């Protein structure tokens, strides 16, 4: 399924979450490994760096699409509803219309927030892995020859 097709309707949004569950689980697993302190070698950090970078590259475009789709859908709802109410000569307040518009994109916002959270997790894992690899490299340089 093309990325943009996920944002056509509620079924597509739920399919996105199902289709990308493997990526979400991967990031959750890496986070747990970091939390438990089981990653300790340069090779392990290289592996999680590559995995997190791949996850980031997969999820960031979806997140960007979700942001754009949420904003566009919310604005479209607002404009259409306002036009409809004006044609009927009904009174309304901007605040109530904004709230209604916001409610109309609740599912999109949920998916956007999930994507945003996992993009952030991937970023943190990438930074952590790079930092740890750099530190290990510096520690290795300063070890006496017989300890290497």
BELPELIN-V478398 format. One record per helix or strand of 3 or more residues. SS is the DSSP state (a for helix, b for strand). FROM is the first residue (numbers start at 1). TO is the last residue. If there is no record, write none. Layout:
SS:FROM:TO, SS:FROM:TO
This chain:
a:3:7, a:10:19, a:21:36, a:42:87, a:94:104, a:106:141, a:145:147
